[in-house]
């Protein structure tokens, strides 16, 4: 059983790495054009927060080193992404990003970790952090719903990249199985949710992949709509 848990954890790590590196093309474009254009930093800030707390969860829970390693690496890569974003963002976006990073990526994790270290011990500490991580994950699982709605409204899969969708589906499935076998429901529930949503996304993609796109103006934006969408949907725990 321990060997099975280990290999599902390895599979989860590999799938998570595919998700982590999926925005490289976007950041190469940002560096090449020396501009963030209309891309938003919020998705990366949320992913960094998620990865940071999951890293802490993996550290404090015995035997969860596979959770800690991939999320720790993910947090490092997200930090690099945000550093690049800050370097090329316009002044207003730079201020917004810096403030959010200070609050969500520095202040909030410090407060959560400090409270858990000072006020909580043993299983209570592990379970409390697990609840926080799982809660954040479930909230972030709602991101694919907007892209599915957009695909249906426009009859275009432009807003749902197949590779990223499949990587997220694979990652969520691997970690859900890991959580099930290891009886870690904080991993099972959010990743199970992400896995089910991934199935729906792939079904929607299959239905609309050859459909004729409809011109759909949304909030005065047509071509620029995609730039405001999350570039990473975090479910790589």
N, C-alpha and C positions, 0 to 999 in steps of 0.2 A: 504493500500500500504506500509506504514512504517513497519508493521508487516511482510509482505512478504519479504521486503528488509532485515530485521533483520534475518529472518530464512534462507534465502539464504546465508547471510553472515556467519551465524553459520555453515551451511553445508560446505561453503568454508573453514572455519577455521578447521573443523574436517578433511576434505580431505587433507588440507595442513599439518596438524600434522602427517598424515600417511606418507606423502612424507618426512617431516623433519626427522622422526625417522627411515626411511628405511635403512640408512647406519649403523645402530647400529651393525649389524653383522660384517661388514667390520672393524669397529674400535675395536670391541672386539677381532677380529683376530690380528689387529695391536698390541694391548696391550698384548695379550697372547704370541705372537711371538717376541714382543719387536723390531719390525721392520716394516717399511712402505712398504718393498719389492719394487715392481715397481709401486705402486699406485702413482697417481699425486695429488698435492694439488690444482691445478688451478680450478677444478670444485667448490670446497668449497669456495675458495676465491671469485669467481664470484657470487656464491649464497649469500655469506655474503654481498657483495657490493649491490646486488639487494635488499636484505632484509632490509639493513640499509636505503637505499633511500626510499623504500616503507613505512618504518616506519615513516620517516620524512613527507612523503606525507600524511599519515593517521593522523598525528598529526596536520598538518597545515590546512587540509581540514575539515570543519565542518561536523560532523556526520559520519566521516570515521574511527571511533575508532576500528571497527572490523578489518580493514586493518592494523591499527597500532599495535594492540595487537598480532596478529598471526605473523606478520613480525618481531616485536620486539622480540618475543619468538624465532622465527627462527634464528634471528641474534645471540641471546645468545647461542643457540645450535651449530650453525656453528662456533662460537668462541671457544667453548669447543672442537669441532672436530679438528679445526686447532691447538689448544694448544696440543692436543694429538699427532697430526701429527708432530709438531715441536719437541716434546719430543723424538720421536723414528725415525725421519728421518736421513739419512746419512748426513754428513757435507755439501756436495754440494747442496742437495735438501733442507736442512735446510736454507742455505743462500738464495737460490732462493725464497723459501716460505716467509722468513722474509722480503725480499725486496719487493715482490709483495704485501704482507700484508701492509707494510708501505706506498706503493704508492696507491694501490687500495682500501684498507679497512680503512686507516686512512687519508692519504693526500687528495685523491680525494673527499670523502664525506665532509671533513672539508671545502674544497674550494667551493664546490657546495652549501653547506648550508650557508656558510658565505656570498657568493655573493647574494644568494636569500634573506638573512636577511637584508643585507645592501642596495642592489640596487633595490630590487623588493618588491612590496606590494600587498596585497589583492589577487584578482583573478589572476593577472599576476604572482605572486609568485607560487600559486598553479598550474597553467597551465604549467609554466616552469618546475617545478619539475615533473609534470605528464608526460610531453614530454620526459624528461630524463629517467624516470622509464620505460615508455612504449617502448622507443627505445631500452633500454638494454634488455627488455623482448623479443622483437621481434628478436633481434640478437641471444639471447640464445635459442629461439624456433627452430633454425636451428640444434641444437644438435641431435634431434631424426632422422634427415635425414641420418646421418652417420650410425646409428645403423640399420635403415631400409635397407640401401644399403648393409651393411654387411650381413644381414639376407638373402637377395636375392642372393648375391654372393656365400655364403657358404651353402645355404639351411639349415641353423641351426638357431634356436631361442635362442641359448645360449647367444647371444649378446644382447638380448632384454628380460630382466626379466619381466614376466607377471605381478606380483604384483605391481612393481614400475610403469610400463607402465599404468596399470589400475588406480593407485592412481593419477598419473599425469593427466590422462584423466578426472577423476572425479573432481579433484581440478580445472583444467582449465574450465571445464563446469560450475561448481558452481559459480566461480568468474566471468565468462562471463555473466551468467544470472544475477548475482548481479549487474554487471556494466550496463547491459541493462535496468534493472528495475529502477536503481538509476540514469540512464542517465550519468554514469561515463564512458566516452569513452576511458579514459586512462587505465581502467581496462578491458573494453569490447574488444578492438581491440587485444591486445597481448594475452589475455586468450582465445578469440575466435579463434585466430590463433593456439594456443596450443591445443585447443579442436579438431579442424579439423585435425591437425597432429596426435593427439591421436587416432582418428577414423582410419586413415590410418595405424598407427602402429598396432592397434588391428586386422585390416583386414589382414595385412601382417603376423602377428603372427598366425592367424587362418589358413592361407594358408600353412605356412611352419612348423607348430608345429609337424606334423607327417612325414615331409620330411626326406629323408636320407641325413645326413650331408655330405658335400663335403670337402675334405682336401684342405685348401686354405692358401698358404703361403703369408704373406703380409709384405713387408719390412724386410724379414729375420726373422719375428716373427710368431710363430704359437700359441703355448699354452699361451704365455705371452701377446697376443694382448689385451685381455680383461682388463688387469691391466692398460692400458693406456687410457681407455675410461672414460668419465665422470661418476662418481658413482652416481651423482644426476643430473637430468635435471631440472633446476629450472623453475618452472612455478606456484609457490604457492602463487601468490599475491592475 
